Amino acid sequence: MPAFLLLFLAQEPLHGAALLSKMENDLPFCFADSAGLYRTLQRLEADGLIHGSWENLESGAPRKIYAITPAGLLELKAQAEDLRQRQENIRVFFERLEALQNKERV
């Protein structure tokens, strides 16, 4: 979840509910819930990767808008590299699984 939150916040500042909605709408498989999302936002903010500021609305309760920091942009790049490496490992896994399944069919 942290990589996606950083990615979405690099695109635009958003509040927590909008981030959850974006994850649910944009990801083919969203495993996030609001409690986990807000815990992750708190951790990212504590680590200095995002910054939250309160927005007062004309009606309704204030909401916290999150934006990525320069350190967050660096972490986003590191997360992207980690995901690229994992993607390559997953590719190898499925190639070998397919080869094994083809071997069993013979």
Order of alpha helices (4+ residues) and beta strands (2+ residues): alpha-beta-alpha-alpha-beta-beta-alpha
